[in-house]
Amino acid sequence: MVGALSIVAKVLKVVPERNYAVTLPNQEVEGVEGSITFSLTKEVWEGEGAPHEGQLVVLEDIAQTGRGWRAYKARAVRPEDQT
């Protein structure tokens, strides 16, 4: 598995270009404390439709911003991620 496993805590739908999800790490992510957000734009979220609350996702390209932690790539967990 590449990336960090995280659980979607909340999906926030503002306007199509500003929708995002807030996640809580399911495993320790070195140097990261608290939640990690990601955008639901096609450039970031690799999935059909929005993720749902409680869904396990894989986050990549995680960086700290002025407003907290952000993942610049996100996708649903696949069976091969569980091995």
Order of alpha helices (4+ residues) and beta strands (2+ residues): beta-beta-beta-beta-beta-beta
